[in-house]
Amino acid sequence: MYYFGHLFHRMRLKAVLFFFLYTVTLSGFSQPKAVTAFPLDDTLLRNQLYTSALKKKEAMIAALSGEFKTEMKEVYESRFDLIAGLMKSSRLVAEPDAHQYLQRILEKIVSVNEELKTLPVRLVFSRDSWPNAYSIGEGTLVVNAGLLLRLKNEAELVFVLSHELAHYYLDHSEQRILKSIRSVNNASVREELKKLSRQEYGTGAAFDKLLMTLAFDARRHSREHESEADQYAMRFMGKTGFSAEGAMTCLRMLDKADDSTLYASLELRQLFNFPDYAFKNRWLQNETSIFSQLKGDSGGLTTAERDSLRTHPDCPLRMAAMGPVISALPAGRLFLVDSTFFLQLKDRFAAEVIEELYREERYGLNLYFALGLLQTGQQKTFAVFAIARAMNAIYSAQLNHRFGLVVEKENRLYLTDYNLLLRLLDRVRLDELAELNYNFCQQYSKEMAGYPAFGEEWRIAQQIRNKYTH
């Protein structure tokens, strides 16, 4: 997944390269204490993963030579910063049972593919919420919890891992690094950068345009890598005994991942309508241009450029290309390791994603996932607690003028459901927010009587509401 931030003409080569090469961002948020208990992370495992990545980085830097040695060193250092940020943060899943399960899945692939046996792989889960998996390029492969939540079986997971292993085996990351370095050092690009540095006005916009042009070009070349990785993935997967149909169903899901939510559409008018406090239509009425943009306004981007911004572009073409390959492979099974644990892990990750978003103080998205979980009827007590906690945290942020730091603004790139929730949070007054959470907690107070963490949030909600009623 690519993220376009604010780019300034002061950016040096290192920052430009980082823009091209990496598809995840590190959290820079404070981490308030999360109440819910999960299996403890293995500190030794976390340290082993970090040390292994550090040694690989040092070895790669020591082996550098040639024209772009300095630039490559900077990229390797930046890449390790990215890895270290994951390894040292709460985003990394270092729970022994989850990690061991993932290694068992990996072993199913590696054990039957001789060419993969010599690759040093660090395969980990992260608690990141977006549906993605990625190879960082030096042996670290990451599967986001947000992706596992959307997978239906181990065969789909095996396809994902086979695809990322193919990227690593084919050295796609190093190829992309060299292409990016050559692009930035291209004479015409360097001349354009010099021109921009002499401009007094409009430099930021011009620089954005130049970098976006280069980035889209890099994306088009990466699509060639996706096709090649798919071919090798099917070769790797075809020997495992897993059903190759998992590749097709996985791609169908990924094709919709940017356009559909993990849960059913949020019924905000039902979720926040109470006998003693009715939902107010003004919280959602008068749609802004955000939604017309979502329905078709390109916002200045061409159709091809908008498709380039998708997390998983070209899925229909990839499925069409893989169809004949899949039909030629022997039938396989959807589960071969542990179907029970796979489903248990999905349930656990549904809550852990919410906890991680809370730790990162991303309260809007935290509330969005908690409301979605509540609508499923699964893990109801946790979902109710998480909603009450998020509402209290958002109230505190509003009161202390930190709302913009913890709740995002509507954005045409977000799902309509999420935008509606953001609109509601932006429009409710402090006293209304206090009433909403008070009535929400009251609605569940009896059935949550045995949940101490909820009891604390309910007490806080009562205190807040009393400020406006006495």
C-alpha positions as CSV (number, residue, x, y, z in Angstrom):
1,M,0.0,0.0,0.0
2,Y,1.4,3.4,-0.9
3,Y,0.9,6.6,1.1
4,F,1.3,10.0,-0.4
5,G,2.1,12.6,2.3
6,H,3.2,16.3,2.1
7,L,6.4,16.5,0.1
8,F,8.6,19.5,0.2
9,H,11.4,20.8,-2.1
10,R,13.9,20.4,0.8
11,M,13.6,16.6,0.6
12,R,16.9,15.0,0.0
13,L,17.7,11.9,-2.0
14,K,17.2,9.6,1.0
15,A,13.7,10.8,1.5
16,V,12.8,10.6,-2.2
17,L,14.1,7.0,-2.3
18,F,12.1,6.1,0.8
19,F,9.0,7.5,-0.8
20,F,9.4,5.0,-3.7
21,L,10.5,1.9,-1.9
22,Y,8.3,1.4,1.1
23,T,4.6,0.7,1.4
24,V,4.0,1.0,5.1
25,T,4.3,3.8,7.7
26,L,5.5,3.8,11.3
27,S,3.3,5.0,14.1
28,G,4.5,7.9,16.0
29,F,1.7,8.0,18.6
30,S,1.8,7.8,22.3
31,Q,0.5,4.5,23.7
32,P,-2.1,4.7,26.4
33,K,-2.6,1.6,28.5
34,A,-4.9,-1.0,26.9
35,V,-7.0,-3.0,29.4
36,T,-7.8,-6.2,27.6
37,A,-5.4,-9.1,28.2
38,F,-4.0,-11.2,25.3
39,P,-1.4,-13.9,25.2
40,L,1.9,-12.4,26.2
41,D,4.5,-11.6,23.6
42,D,7.8,-13.5,23.7
43,T,10.5,-11.0,24.4
44,L,13.2,-13.4,23.4
45,L,11.5,-14.0,20.0
46,R,11.2,-10.3,19.4
47,N,14.9,-9.8,20.2
48,Q,15.9,-12.7,17.9
49,L,13.9,-11.3,15.0
50,Y,15.5,-7.8,15.5
51,T,19.0,-9.2,15.8
52,S,18.6,-11.4,12.7
53,A,17.4,-8.4,10.6
54,L,20.3,-6.2,12.0
55,K,22.9,-8.8,11.0
56,K,21.4,-9.1,7.5
57,K,21.5,-5.3,7.1
58,E,25.1,-5.1,8.2
59,A,26.1,-7.9,5.8
60,M,24.4,-6.3,2.9
61,I,26.0,-3.0,3.5
62,A,29.4,-4.6,3.9
63,A,29.0,-6.3,0.5
64,L,28.1,-3.0,-1.3
65,S,30.2,-1.8,-4.2
66,G,29.8,0.1,-7.5
67,E,28.4,3.4,-8.7
68,F,25.5,3.7,-6.2
69,K,27.1,2.4,-3.1
70,T,26.4,5.5,-1.0
71,E,22.7,5.7,-2.1
72,M,22.2,1.9,-1.5
73,K,23.7,2.2,2.0
74,E,21.2,5.0,2.8
75,V,18.3,2.9,1.5
76,Y,19.4,-0.2,3.5
77,E,19.7,2.0,6.6
78,S,16.3,3.4,6.0
79,R,14.8,0.0,5.3
80,F,16.2,-1.3,8.6
81,D,14.7,1.6,10.4
82,L,11.4,0.5,9.0
83,I,11.9,-3.1,10.2
84,A,13.2,-2.0,13.6
85,G,10.2,0.2,14.0
86,L,8.0,-2.9,13.6
87,M,10.1,-5.3,15.7
88,K,10.3,-2.9,18.6
89,S,6.7,-1.8,18.6
90,S,3.4,-3.3,19.8
91,R,2.5,-3.8,16.1
92,L,4.6,-6.9,16.0
93,V,2.8,-10.1,17.0
94,A,5.4,-12.0,19.0
95,E,2.8,-14.3,20.7
96,P,4.4,-17.8,20.6
97,D,1.4,-19.7,19.4
98,A,0.5,-17.3,16.6
99,H,4.2,-17.1,15.5
100,Q,4.6,-20.9,15.6
101,Y,1.5,-21.4,13.6
102,L,2.7,-19.1,10.9
103,Q,6.0,-20.9,10.8
104,R,4.2,-24.2,10.3
105,I,2.4,-22.8,7.3
106,L,5.7,-21.5,5.9
107,E,7.3,-24.9,6.4
108,K,4.6,-26.4,4.2
109,I,5.7,-24.3,1.4
110,V,9.5,-24.3,1.9
111,S,9.8,-28.1,2.5
112,V,8.5,-28.9,-1.0
113,N,10.3,-26.2,-2.9
114,E,14.1,-26.8,-3.0
115,E,14.9,-23.3,-4.2
116,L,13.4,-21.7,-1.1
117,K,15.3,-23.8,1.5
118,T,18.3,-21.6,1.5
119,L,16.4,-18.3,1.8
120,P,16.7,-16.7,5.3
121,V,13.1,-15.7,6.0
122,R,11.7,-13.8,9.0
123,L,8.0,-14.3,8.7
124,V,5.8,-12.4,11.1
125,F,2.3,-11.1,11.8
126,S,1.6,-7.5,12.5
127,R,-1.4,-5.9,14.2
128,D,-1.9,-3.4,11.4
129,S,-5.5,-3.1,10.3
130,W,-5.2,-2.7,6.5
131,P,-5.5,-5.8,4.3
132,N,-2.0,-6.3,3.1
133,A,1.1,-8.6,3.2
134,Y,4.5,-7.6,1.9
135,S,8.1,-8.6,1.5
136,I,10.5,-5.8,2.7
137,G,13.2,-7.2,0.5
138,E,16.0,-8.6,2.8
139,G,14.1,-11.6,4.2
140,T,11.4,-10.0,6.4
141,L,7.9,-10.9,5.3
142,V,4.9,-9.4,7.1
143,V,1.2,-10.5,7.1
144,N,-1.1,-7.8,8.5
145,A,-3.8,-8.9,10.9
146,G,-6.2,-6.9,8.7
147,L,-5.5,-9.3,5.9
148,L,-5.9,-12.5,8.0
149,L,-9.3,-11.2,9.1
150,R,-10.4,-11.3,5.5
151,L,-9.0,-14.7,4.6
152,K,-11.3,-17.7,4.7
153,N,-8.8,-20.6,4.9
154,E,-5.2,-21.7,5.0
155,A,-5.1,-22.2,1.2
156,E,-5.6,-18.4,0.8
157,L,-2.9,-17.7,3.3
158,V,-0.5,-20.1,1.5
159,F,-1.1,-18.2,-1.7
160,V,-0.3,-14.9,0.0
161,L,2.9,-16.3,1.5
162,S,3.9,-18.0,-1.8
163,H,3.5,-14.7,-3.6
164,E,5.6,-12.8,-1.1
165,L,8.2,-15.5,-1.1
166,A,8.3,-15.2,-4.9
167,H,9.0,-11.5,-4.6
168,Y,11.9,-12.2,-2.3
169,Y,13.2,-15.1,-4.3
170,L,13.1,-13.1,-7.5
171,D,14.9,-10.1,-5.8
172,H,12.2,-7.7,-6.8
173,S,12.9,-5.3,-4.0
174,E,16.6,-4.8,-5.0
175,Q,15.5,-4.3,-8.6
176,R,13.0,-1.6,-7.6
177,I,15.7,0.1,-5.4
178,L,18.1,0.3,-8.3
179,K,15.4,1.6,-10.7
180,S,14.4,4.3,-8.2
181,I,18.0,5.4,-7.7
182,R,18.6,5.6,-11.4
183,S,15.4,7.6,-11.8
184,V,16.4,10.1,-9.2
185,N,19.9,10.3,-10.7
186,N,18.5,10.7,-14.2
187,A,19.9,13.8,-15.8
188,S,16.4,15.2,-16.8
189,V,15.1,14.5,-13.3
190,R,18.1,16.2,-11.6
191,E,17.7,19.2,-13.9
192,E,14.0,19.4,-13.0
193,L,14.9,19.3,-9.3
194,K,17.4,22.2,-9.8
195,K,14.7,24.2,-11.5
196,L,12.3,23.6,-8.6
197,S,14.9,24.6,-6.0
198,R,15.2,28.0,-7.7
199,Q,11.4,28.6,-7.7
200,E,10.2,30.9,-5.0
201,Y,6.5,30.1,-5.3
202,G,4.6,26.9,-6.0
203,T,7.6,24.7,-5.4
204,G,5.7,22.2,-3.2
205,A,3.0,21.5,-5.7
206,A,5.5,21.2,-8.6
207,F,7.6,18.8,-6.5
208,D,4.6,16.7,-5.7
209,K,3.7,16.5,-9.3
210,L,7.2,15.4,-10.3
211,L,7.4,12.7,-7.6
212,M,3.9,11.4,-8.3
213,T,4.9,11.0,-12.0
214,L,8.0,9.0,-11.0
215,A,6.0,7.0,-8.4
216,F,3.3,6.0,-10.9
217,D,6.0,4.9,-13.3
218,A,7.5,2.8,-10.6
219,R,4.1,1.3,-9.9
220,R,3.7,0.3,-13.6
221,H,6.9,-1.6,-13.5
222,S,6.0,-3.2,-10.1
223,R,2.9,-4.7,-11.8
224,E,5.2,-6.6,-14.0
225,H,6.7,-8.0,-10.8
226,E,3.3,-8.9,-9.5
227,S,2.6,-11.0,-12.6
228,E,5.9,-12.8,-12.3
229,A,5.4,-13.3,-8.6
230,D,2.0,-14.9,-9.3
231,Q,3.6,-17.3,-11.7
232,Y,6.2,-18.4,-9.2
233,A,3.6,-18.5,-6.4
234,M,1.5,-21.0,-8.2
235,R,4.6,-23.1,-8.8
236,F,5.5,-23.0,-5.1
237,M,1.9,-23.5,-4.0
238,G,1.1,-26.3,-6.5
239,K,3.5,-28.7,-4.6
240,T,2.1,-28.1,-1.1
241,G,-1.2,-30.1,-1.3
242,F,-3.3,-26.9,-0.6
243,S,-6.1,-26.1,-3.0
244,A,-4.9,-23.7,-5.7
245,E,-8.4,-22.3,-5.8
246,G,-7.3,-20.5,-2.7
247,A,-5.3,-18.2,-5.0
248,M,-8.4,-17.3,-7.0
249,T,-10.7,-16.7,-4.0
250,C,-8.0,-14.6,-2.3
251,L,-7.6,-12.4,-5.4
252,R,-11.3,-11.9,-5.6
253,M,-11.3,-10.7,-2.0
254,L,-8.3,-8.4,-2.6
255,D,-9.9,-6.9,-5.6
256,K,-12.7,-5.6,-3.3
257,A,-10.6,-4.9,-0.3
258,D,-10.3,-1.1,-1.1
259,D,-14.0,-0.7,-1.8
260,S,-15.7,-2.7,0.9
261,T,-15.5,-2.9,4.6
262,L,-14.5,-5.9,6.7
263,Y,-17.9,-5.8,8.4
264,A,-21.4,-5.1,7.3
265,S,-22.4,-1.5,6.6
266,L,-22.5,0.5,9.9
267,E,-26.1,1.3,11.0
268,L,-25.1,4.5,12.8
269,R,-28.8,5.6,13.2
270,Q,-29.5,2.4,15.1
271,L,-26.3,2.2,17.0
272,F,-26.7,5.7,18.4
273,N,-30.4,5.9,18.8
274,F,-31.7,5.4,22.4
275,P,-35.1,5.6,24.2
276,D,-34.0,8.6,26.2
277,Y,-31.8,10.2,23.6
278,A,-32.8,10.1,19.9
279,F,-30.4,10.2,17.0
280,K,-30.1,13.6,15.5
281,N,-30.3,13.7,11.7
282,R,-28.2,16.8,11.5
283,W,-25.2,14.7,12.5
284,L,-25.2,13.1,9.1
285,Q,-27.3,15.3,6.7
286,N,-26.2,17.6,3.9
287,E,-23.6,15.4,2.2
288,T,-20.5,17.2,1.2
289,S,-18.6,16.9,-2.0
290,I,-16.6,14.1,-0.4
291,F,-19.2,11.6,-1.4
292,S,-19.7,12.8,-5.0
293,Q,-15.9,12.4,-5.3
294,L,-16.1,8.9,-4.0
295,K,-18.7,8.1,-6.6
296,G,-16.8,9.3,-9.6
297,D,-14.9,12.6,-9.2
298,S,-11.3,11.8,-9.9
299,G,-10.0,14.7,-7.9
300,G,-7.5,15.5,-10.6
301,L,-6.3,11.9,-11.1
302,T,-6.8,9.9,-14.3
303,T,-8.6,6.5,-14.1
304,A,-5.2,4.8,-14.5
305,E,-3.7,6.9,-11.7
306,R,-6.6,6.2,-9.4
307,D,-6.2,2.5,-10.1
308,S,-2.5,2.8,-9.3
309,L,-3.5,4.0,-5.8
310,R,-5.3,0.8,-5.1
311,T,-3.7,-1.5,-2.6
312,H,-4.1,-4.4,-4.9
313,P,-4.5,-3.3,-8.6
314,D,-5.0,-5.5,-11.6
315,C,-6.6,-8.4,-9.7
316,P,-9.0,-9.3,-12.5
317,L,-6.2,-9.5,-15.0
318,R,-4.1,-11.6,-12.6
319,M,-7.0,-14.0,-12.1
320,A,-7.5,-14.4,-15.8
321,A,-3.8,-15.1,-16.2
322,M,-3.8,-17.7,-13.4
323,G,-7.0,-19.5,-14.4
324,P,-5.3,-22.0,-16.8
325,V,-2.5,-22.6,-14.4
326,I,-4.9,-23.4,-11.6
327,S,-7.0,-25.8,-13.7
328,A,-3.9,-27.8,-14.5
329,L,-2.9,-28.3,-10.9
330,P,-4.1,-31.3,-8.8
331,A,-6.9,-30.8,-6.4
332,G,-5.9,-29.8,-2.9
333,R,-7.3,-29.0,0.5
334,L,-8.3,-25.7,2.1
335,F,-6.7,-26.7,5.5
336,L,-3.7,-28.8,6.2
337,V,-2.2,-27.4,9.4
338,D,-4.8,-26.4,12.0
339,S,-8.3,-25.2,10.9
340,T,-9.4,-24.6,14.5
341,F,-6.5,-22.4,15.4
342,F,-6.8,-20.5,12.1
343,L,-10.4,-19.5,13.1
344,Q,-9.4,-18.8,16.7
345,L,-6.6,-16.5,15.5
346,K,-9.0,-14.6,13.3
347,D,-11.2,-14.0,16.4
348,R,-8.3,-12.9,18.4
349,F,-6.9,-10.6,15.8
350,A,-10.3,-8.9,15.4
351,A,-9.8,-7.6,19.0
352,E,-6.1,-7.1,18.8
353,V,-6.5,-4.8,15.8
354,I,-8.9,-2.7,17.8
355,E,-6.4,-2.7,20.8
356,E,-3.5,-1.6,18.6
357,L,-5.5,1.3,17.1
358,Y,-6.3,2.4,20.6
359,R,-2.7,2.2,21.7
360,E,-1.8,4.4,18.6
361,E,-4.5,6.9,19.6
362,R,-6.3,6.4,16.3
363,Y,-9.6,6.7,18.0
364,G,-11.8,7.3,15.0
365,L,-10.7,4.1,13.3
366,N,-10.6,2.3,16.6
367,L,-14.3,3.2,17.1
368,Y,-15.1,2.2,13.5
369,F,-13.7,-1.3,14.0
370,A,-15.3,-1.7,17.4
371,L,-18.8,-0.8,16.1
372,G,-18.3,-3.2,13.2
373,L,-17.4,-6.0,15.6
374,L,-20.5,-5.2,17.7
375,Q,-22.7,-5.5,14.7
376,T,-21.5,-9.0,14.0
377,G,-22.6,-10.2,17.5
378,Q,-19.2,-11.8,18.1
379,Q,-17.0,-10.9,21.1
380,K,-19.9,-8.6,22.1
381,T,-18.6,-7.8,25.6
382,F,-15.2,-6.7,24.3
383,A,-16.8,-4.7,21.5
384,V,-19.1,-2.8,23.9
385,F,-16.2,-2.1,26.2
386,A,-14.1,-0.9,23.3
387,I,-16.8,1.5,22.0
388,A,-17.3,3.0,25.5
389,R,-13.6,3.5,25.9
390,A,-13.2,5.1,22.5
391,M,-16.1,7.5,23.1
392,N,-14.6,8.6,26.4
393,A,-11.2,9.0,24.7
394,I,-12.7,11.1,21.9
395,Y,-14.6,13.2,24.4
396,S,-11.3,13.9,26.3
397,A,-9.6,14.7,23.1
398,Q,-12.3,17.2,22.1
399,L,-12.2,18.8,25.6
400,N,-8.4,19.2,25.4
401,H,-8.3,20.5,21.8
402,R,-6.6,17.3,20.5
403,F,-9.5,16.0,18.4
404,G,-7.7,16.6,15.1
405,L,-4.8,14.5,16.3
406,V,-6.8,11.4,17.1
407,V,-9.8,11.5,14.7
408,E,-9.3,12.0,10.9
409,K,-11.3,14.3,8.7
410,E,-13.5,13.0,5.9
411,N,-11.5,12.0,2.8
412,R,-12.7,10.9,-0.6
413,L,-10.3,7.9,-0.4
414,Y,-12.0,6.5,2.7
415,L,-15.0,4.2,2.7
416,T,-18.4,5.9,2.8
417,D,-19.2,4.2,6.1
418,Y,-16.1,5.5,7.7
419,N,-16.6,9.0,6.3
420,L,-20.1,9.0,7.8
421,L,-18.7,8.1,11.2
422,L,-16.1,10.8,10.9
423,R,-18.8,13.3,10.0
424,L,-20.8,12.3,13.1
425,L,-17.8,12.7,15.4
426,D,-16.9,16.0,13.9
427,R,-20.5,17.4,14.3
428,V,-21.5,16.3,17.7
429,R,-21.0,18.8,20.5
430,L,-19.3,17.9,23.7
431,D,-22.6,17.6,25.6
432,E,-24.1,15.5,22.8
433,L,-21.1,13.2,22.8
434,A,-21.5,12.8,26.6
435,E,-25.1,11.9,26.2
436,L,-24.4,9.4,23.4
437,N,-21.8,7.5,25.5
438,Y,-23.9,7.7,28.6
439,N,-26.9,6.2,26.9
440,F,-24.8,3.6,25.0
441,C,-23.2,2.4,28.3
442,Q,-26.6,2.4,30.1
443,Q,-28.1,0.3,27.4
444,Y,-25.5,-2.5,28.1
445,S,-24.8,-1.9,31.8
446,K,-26.7,-5.0,33.0
447,E,-25.2,-7.5,30.7
448,M,-21.7,-6.0,31.2
449,A,-21.9,-6.1,35.0
450,G,-19.2,-8.8,35.1
451,Y,-16.7,-6.8,32.9
452,P,-14.6,-4.6,35.3
453,A,-13.0,-2.6,32.4
454,F,-16.4,-1.6,31.1
455,G,-17.5,-0.7,34.6
456,E,-14.7,1.9,34.7
457,E,-15.6,3.4,31.3
458,W,-19.3,3.5,32.4
459,R,-18.3,5.3,35.6
460,I,-16.4,7.9,33.5
461,A,-19.3,8.3,31.1
462,Q,-21.6,9.0,34.0
463,Q,-19.2,11.6,35.5
464,I,-18.9,13.3,32.1
465,R,-22.6,13.4,31.5
466,N,-23.3,14.7,35.0
467,K,-21.3,17.9,34.1
468,Y,-24.1,18.8,31.7
469,T,-27.1,17.7,33.7
470,H,-26.4,19.3,37.1
